[in-house]
Amino acid sequence: MTTGKINVSVENIFPLIKKFLYSDHEIFLRELVSNGTDATLKLKHLISIGEAKVEYGNPIIEVKVDKEGKKIHIIDQGLGMTADEVEKYINQVAFSGAEEFLDKYKDSAKDSGIIGHFGLGFYSAFMVSEKVEIITKSYKDEPAAHWTCDGSPEFTLEPADKTSRGTEIILHVAEDSLEFLEDSKISGLLNKYNKFMPIPIKFGTRTETLPKPEDAPENYVNETVETDNIINNPNPAWTKQPSELSEEDYKSFYRELYPMQFEEPLFNIHLNVDYPFNLTGILYFPKLGTDMQIQKDKIQLYQNQVYVTDNVEGIVPEFLTMLKGVIDSPDIPLNVSRSGLQADGAVKKISNYITRKVADKLKALFNENRADFESKWNDIKIVLEYGMLSEDKFYEKAGAFVLYPTVDDKYFTLEELKEKLKENQTDKDGKLVVLYAGNKDEQHSYIQAAKDKNYEVLLLDSPIISHLIQKIENDNKDVTFVRVDSDHIDNLIKKDENTISKLSDDEKATLKTSLEAYIPKAYTVQLEAMDSQAAPFIITQPEFMRRMKEMSQTGGGGMFGMGNMPEMYNLVVNTNSDLASNILNTEDKTHQEHLVKQALDLAKLSQNLLKGEALTAFVKRSFEMIK
């Protein structure tokens, strides 16, 4: 037996390991199981190149909990180590690595900015243990070795009587970590971190019922058998080629990832690239609707099938963080801060690749089955609209598949829309006017007025639409978007023809003065000569002001502080209506006020602006009129 001192300058590194990594101490199991997996895969490689002359067999990794003895065992059937290798890799490499790690991260180890602490490796065992043993037998024909260390820099190394190849690590669990002796805790951690590792992981056994034989009698009782409880899927869908997977395989993998999710995904995108970096994965589009407050952090990041984090910001373009799925890449640096990650060249390339791949897939889906794509549009549009705003590369490709639906459920790309509208909706200045509504019910009368002139009206109802149409207008100087309730229809698309007003200029001036005497300051009175059948009073909201306010409220655009501005409205009065003439010609001021207020309330009612006390008074007044 040899004893020795681990060569570290910090007198006792283990309390430091515990202190600095305590917030993440559950990762010890991930690290030790990952080490066992590496040892097994390395052995497989050595056998394949003829360097190791042993049988590979069907190796597994086993995790055992001895609650009474307060021990956890992690056992692999991999390479194993000789006594010399234990001396080198455990006493020299691991602990010099520990010191380096602590030196580098002592200021930020508790900061969630570090994505996973890969490379902690073996010494993370001391985060939960008061003593650690390693019993290991190399695939080489050399005696087994037994290493013990109690959390001080002293260790012992002696021969062991282990005869089977591989390594067993025994953790003597410390008093402050006894929660890790609960089966449910270990099972939860294996499920979280090791669910898709490439070597089967055994944790206990389970009872399996054997199928009933065909010739079994009626009173036959099915036999049961105890079998290894393998907790992981070593060959998850993303490790396979897309050609090997059916649509059902993708859906079944989605259920495996999200067992509590009851809605099926709309479609998936399989990522698979090996140059200039390695990346595989599957992204799923869930049903999203128009809700921007969707729970993000549903994409899981793996490194060589080992779970790292579900915070993929910086790796996946922000607009895609609303998706679900898995990304696996050995090329993502995992021991850097978030800001360092976003500045990393390889990571930027990965993010750009994912953006391009998603855009290509959407274009293919659109081209292959447009009707199906249209039917899913309202469930995915929020992601794509956000993508157009936040990623220039996505915006460039989006013209090929982003849709603009009408209130009648017809769908157009921007180019199709321009072609469709140019004849009827180009104004006298040669500008194409795209009319849209934000709510079919609330803006029904305005939509109807536009339809009466055979105009198409889009239905654009997502919370960020004001930002998007601003961007589209900036890139298409001959196109302007106008919401149908922002003015009366003849002003929205100005043609050369003018409707003649029944009232003279003097009469209009008198009418305006009368109206302004009774109308609140929030409304700007606008007199217009319209068709005599058009509504006498119409409330509109100026496009520019409303759009800037919306942009300010949803962030990133608009004018500073406009989000808090009070609502501004125009009251458009049709000078050719009978009501306008009645108001003008009424001598009785009380009756005149009554007419104006009743007409204003009706206009407000049509815009859903009549509420509270004003609505109660209006209803009472209306009932009195029909006594």
N, C-alpha and C positions, 0 to 999 in steps of 0.2 A: 504493500500500500504506500502511495506517496501522498504527502500533504504539501500544500504550498499556499502562496498568497497571490491573489489575482493582481496583476500589475496595473493598478489604477492610482492616479495621483490624489483623487478625492478619497479621503480616508474611508468613508462608507457611502458608496454610491446608491445603495438600495433604498434608503429612506428618500433620497432625492428622486429616484425613479418614481417612487410612490407619490411623492408630493407633486411633482410636475405633471405627471400623467394621470393623476387620480380621477380627473373628470371623465376620463375615457378608459377606466380600468377594465371594463368588460372585454376590451379587445384582446386580452391575453389569450383567450380561447381561439379567436380568429388567427392570431399569429402562430400559435403552436400547431393548430390543425394545418395551416398553410405551409409551415415548415415540413410537416409530415408528408403533405402532398408533393412539395418540391423534391423531397428525398425519394419519393416513389417514382415520380416522372423522370428524375435524373437517372435512376436505376434502369428504367425502361429504355432510355436513350443509350446508355452504356451497353446494354444487351444488344440493342439494334445495330450498334457499330462494332460488335464483337469484342468489346473491351471487358465486359463482365460475362464470365462463363457460368451463369446460373439460370435457373428457371424463373421467369417473371411471375407465372401463375395468375391468380386473380386477387391482387392485393387490396386490402381495405384499410381504413384508418378507424380505430375504435376509441371511443371516449367512454370511460367508466367512472361512476361516482361511488365512493365508499363513504357513506354519510357518517357511520359510526367511527371509522378511523380518520375522518376529516381529511380525506384524500381525493384527488382527481387524477385519473390516469389517462394519458393520451398515447396510444400505441400505434406505430406504423410498421409496415413490412417493406420499407424502402432500403436505401443504401446502407444505413447504419454507419457507425464510426469505430475506428480503432482507438486505442488509448492515446496514441500520438495525435490523432485528429481531434479528439476531445480537448486535449491540451491546447492545440492550435486554434480550433474554431470557437470553443467555449471560453477558455481562459484568456486568450489573447484577442482574437478578432471581435467577439461579441462585446466584451467589456470595454475595449478601447472605443468600439462603436457607441456604446452606451454613454461614455463620457463625452464623445463628440456631439451626440444627439442633445444631451442636456446642455452643453455649452451653447449650441446653436439655438435651442428653443426655450431656454429657461425664461425668457421674457414673454414668449408667446404661446407656450405649450397649452395654456388654458384657453387660448383664443380659438374660436371655432374656425378661424382663418386657415388653420392647418387641416388639410383634407386627409384624414386617415394618417396613421403613423406607421406606414409600411417601413420595414427596415428595423423596427423595434425588435422584431424577431424574438429570439429565445428569452432575452432578459426581461421581457414584459411579464414573464411568469412570476417575478418577484413583486409585482403589483398586488397580488392576492395571496402570496405564500410566505410562510415563515421559514420554510426549508424546501429546496428543490433537489430531486434526484434524477439522474439520467442513467438508465441501464441500456447499453447499446451493443449490438453485434454487427460488425461490418460484413458486407458480401464477400470481402477478401478472407482468406483462410487465416484469421488471427483471433486471439482470445477476445471475449466480450469485456467491456469496461463498465465500471460503476462509479459515477461522479456524484458527489454530494456537496451542497453548499447551504449554509443556514442564514444567508442574508448578511453575513459579514464578509470581508475580503478573503477569509480563509476557505479552502476547499479541500476535499479528500478525493483521491482517484485510486481505485483498486480493481483487481480482476473480478469478473462476475461469472456466474454459471449459466447465463442465458445461452441457449443453443440455437434459437431461431433468429433469422436475419431481421434487422430493423431496430427501431429505437422506442423505448418506453420512457415517458417523462412522468414523474410522480410529483404532484404538487401537494405539499402539506399546508392546507389552507389556514391562513391567519385568522385570528379571532374576529377581526373587523371585516372579514370577507365571507363569513359562513353562509351568506345567501347563495353562494355559488355551489353549495352542496345540495341544493334543491333540484330535483330532476326537471321540474318545469322551467327553472331559470336556464339550465344548460340547454335544454331542448329549444327554448326561445332564442338563445344566442346562436345555436347551430343553424336554426332556421333563418335567422337574420343575416348572418355573415357567410355561412357555408352551404347555403341551399343548392347552389349550382356548381360546387367544386368538382373537378374532373375525376376524382377518385371516390368510390363509395365510402360513406361515413356511417359507421354503425354506432347506434346509441341504444343499448338494451335490446330486448326482443319484443315481438308482438305475436298475438295468437291469430293464426289464419285458419279460416274454415275451408276444408277441402270440398270440391264439388261432389254432388251426389252421383253415384254410379248409375248408368242407364237402367240396369236390371235390379236396382235396389228395391226392397220391399217397402210397403207404405209406411210402416213404423220405423223406418231407417233414420238413425240420428247421424247427422253429418259429423265426420271426424274433424278434429282440429289438430293443428301442428304449431309448435313454437318456431318462429323463424326470426332471422336477424332483422332488427328495425333499422333499415337504411333510410336516413332522413333527407338525403339529397338526390337531386337529379343530375348525374354526371354529364349528361349530353343534352343540355337545354337547347331550345330551338335556334337561338342565335348562333350557336357553334356549327350549325349545318348550312348547307347551300340552299338558297331559295328553291332550287329545282327539286329538292328532296322533300319539301313541305307542302302540304295541302292547305286550303283555307281553314279547314277544321283544326289542323295542327296549330296554326297561328292563334285561333280562338281559344284552343285548349291551353296554350302557353299563357295567354292573357289571364285566363282563370287561375292558373298556377301562380302567376305574379300577384294577382289581386283577388284572393278568394272571397273577399267581402263585397266585390263589385258585381252587381246583378245585371247591369246593362252591357250588352255586347259592344265592342268597339265598331266604329264605322268602317275603317280600313286600316291597313298597316303599311309601314315602309321598312323594308329589310336593308340594313346598311352592311356593306361588306367591302372593305378596301385594304390593300396591303402595301400601297405605295402612294405618296411618300411617307406614310405612317400606317400603323396597323390599327384598324378599328372595325369592330363588328357590332351588331345590335339590331334591335327591332323597336321601332316607334309606333305607337298606336294613336289614332285620332279617336278620342271619346266624344260623345255628344256634348256640345258645349253651349249651344244657344247664344244668347247675347250677354251672358253674365261675365263681367270682367273679374269678379271676386272669386275666381275659381281657385281651388286649392292647388298650389303649385307643388314642386318637390315630389312629383310622382314618377320621375324618371330615375332609375337606379343606375349608379355608376359602378362598374366592376373592373378589376384588373386581373386578367387571366382567371376569370370565373370566381374571383374572391370579391365579395361585396365591399365597397369603400364608403359610399355616401349617397344620399338622395338629394344633395344640394349640388346641382350640376351647372349652376350659374357660371358663365364664362366659358364653359366647354360647349354647351348647347346654346344656340342663339336665344336671346331672352323670349322672343315670341313663341318659341317651341317648348318653353318650360311648362306650358299648359297641357302638353301631351303626356302620354304615359309610355312606359317601356323600359328598355335596358340598353346601355351603351357599355361596351367592354373594350378597353384599349390599354396595352402595356406602355404606350408612349406618353400618357398624361403624367406629368410630374406630380407626385402626391404629397411631397413634403414641402410645399411652398404655400405662401399666403395667397389669399384670393386676389389681391392686387397684382402680385407677381404672376399668378396664373393667367390673368387677363392680358398681361403684357408678353406672355410667352409666345414665341413664334409658332411652335408646333401646335399649340392649343388654338391659336387663331386660324391655322390651316384646317384643323379639325372642325371648328365652328363653321367656317366657310363651306367645307365639304358637305356638312349636314344640311346647311341651307340649300345648297345646289341640288343635293339628292332629293330633298323633300319637294322642291319646286319641280324637278323632273318627273317625280312620281305623280304629283298632282296633275301635271300636264298630260301624262299618259292616261290617268284615270278619266280625265275630261274627254280625251280623244277616243278612248275605247268605248265608253258608255256614257254619253253626255246626259241622257235622261236620268241615269242613276246618280251621277254627280250633282245634277240640279236638285234631285230629291234630298240630297244630304247638305246642300249649300247652307241652309239656315243653322245647321248644327256645327259647322266648321268655320263660318265666315269670320268670326271674331278673331281667330288665330291668324287668318290670312290677311285681314285688314291691318291687324297689329304688325304683322310681318312686313307689309308694304310700307308702313310708316317708319319702322325701326331698322330695316335692313335694305340698303340700296340694291344689293345683289339679288335679293328676293323680289324687290319692286320691279327690277328690269325684266324678270321672267314672268311676273304675275299677269301681265296683259294677256297671256295665252290661255289663262284658265279662271281668272277672277271674274265673278258674275255680278250683274246689276239687275236685280229682279224688279218687275213692275208690280203695281197693286193688283194686277190680274194674273199674277203667277206666271208671267213669261220671263225668260232669262236671256240677257244679252251680255256679251263681252263689251268692253269699251268701244272697240272698233266697229262691232256690229251695231251698237247703239248710235254711234255717229252717223253711220250709213242710213239707219232706220229713220232718224229724226231730222236729217238735214233739210229735207224738202219742206216739212211742215213747221219745224220749230227753230228755224233760223230767223233772227230778228232783222230789222231794217238796216242795222249796222254790220250784218254779215256774221254775227256771233251765234253759235249754236247754244240754245238755252235748254238745259236738262232740268225738267221739273221733278221734284221728289216730295214724298210725304214721309213723316217720321212715325205717324200713327194713323192707320186706315180709318178707325172709328172717329177719333177726335177731329180729323181733318176731312171728314167725308164731304162736306158741302164744297170745300175748295177743290177736292179731287173731282167732284162731279162737274164743277164749272169748267175745269180743264178738259175733261172728257167730252163735254158738250162742243168743244172746239176741235175734237179729234186729236187732242194732245196725249202723248204717253206720259204716265206719271210713275216714277220709280218708287219703290218702298225701301228706304234706307233707314234702318232703325237701330243700328248698333250705337253704343255710347261714344264711340270715337269717330263717328262718321264725319263730323265737322272738320276734324284734323285731316281726314283722308281726302275729302273733296277739295280742301284748300291745296293739298299737294298735287292732286290731279289737275286742278286749274292752273297751277304754276307751270306744269309740264305741257299743258295743252292750251295755248293762249287764245284759241278760237272757241273754247268751251267754257260755259259758266253754269254752275249748279244753283238752282233757286228753289227754296221750299214753297210749296203751293200756297201757304198761308202768309207769305211775306208781302203780298200786294194783291190788288184785284187782277184778274186774269189778263185783261188787256194791257196792263202795265208790265206783267211778267215777261211777255214776249211782244215787244212793241213792233207793230207792223205800220205801214204807211197810212192806212185808213184811220180817220178820226171820227168818232161819234159826235154829232152836233149836240150841244147842250140846249135844253129848253129854257134855261135861265140866262139872263143877261149878266154881264160882269158886275153891275151894281147889285143885282138881286143875289148873286153868289156872295158878294162881300157882306150883305145884310144877313144872309143865311148863316155865314160862318160866324159872325159876331153873336147871333142868337144861340147857335150851338155851343160856342165856347163859354157862354155864360153858365151853362148847366153841366158841362162835361169835365171830369177830373183832369188835373194837370198831367197825369201819366199818359194821357191820350193826345196825340197830335191830329187835329182835324184836317182831312185831305178831301177836297171836293173833286169828284170825277164825273164826267158825262159818260154814262154807261148805258147799256141796253135797258129799256124801261122795265123789262121782266127780271133783271138782276136784283139781288137783295138790296134794300135801301141802305142798310148800315152793315159794313163788314169790318171786323177787327183784323188787322194784320200786324205782323211783327217784322220789322226791317231785317232782311237777311244778314247784312253785315254785322249789326249789333248783336243779334241773337247768336250768330255763329261764333263771334269772338267771345261772347259770354260762356257759351258751351265749351269752347276750347280751353278757356281759362279754368273752368270748373273741373275738366277732366285732366288738366295738367299738360305741360309741355306745349305751349303755344298760346295764341290769343294775346290780348293786351294785358299788361300787368294790372292786377286789381280789378279787372272787368267782371270776374266771377261774382263779386259782391255787389255789383251795380243793380239798382232796382230794374224790374222789367219795364221796357219801353214799348208802347203800342201805337199804331196809327189807327184812327177811325176813318175809314173810307166811306164817304156819303155819296150816294148815287143821285146827282142833281136831276136826273131824268125820271126819278121815281115819284109816285104820287105823294109819298110820305114827305119827301123834301119840300114839295110845293105846299103841302098842308102846314108844315112847321113854319115856312116862310110867311104864309098868308094869315096865320092865326093871330088875331088881335089879343085874345085872352092869354095873358102871360102864364097863368096857372096851367091852363090847358096845354100851352106850348111846352112848358117844363115837363108836364106829364108825358107828352108825346116823345120828347127827346129821351127822357129817362127810361121809358118803357122800351123804346127802340134800342137804346144802348144795352139794356139788360138782356134783351133778346139776342143781340149780337154777342154779348159776353157769354150767354148760355151756350151758344153754338160753339164757342171756343173753350168751354169748360172753365170759364173764368169767374162764373157767378157762384159764390160760396157763402156760407155762414149767414150772418144777419141780412146781407143784401139779397141772398136767395130767398130767405123767409119772407122778406118784405115784398119781393117780386111775386111770389106765389100768392100771397094775401091780396095784393093789388089786382092780380089777374083774375082771381075768383070773384072779386067785387065787380069786375067788368062784365062777368057773364051771369050775374044774378038774374 
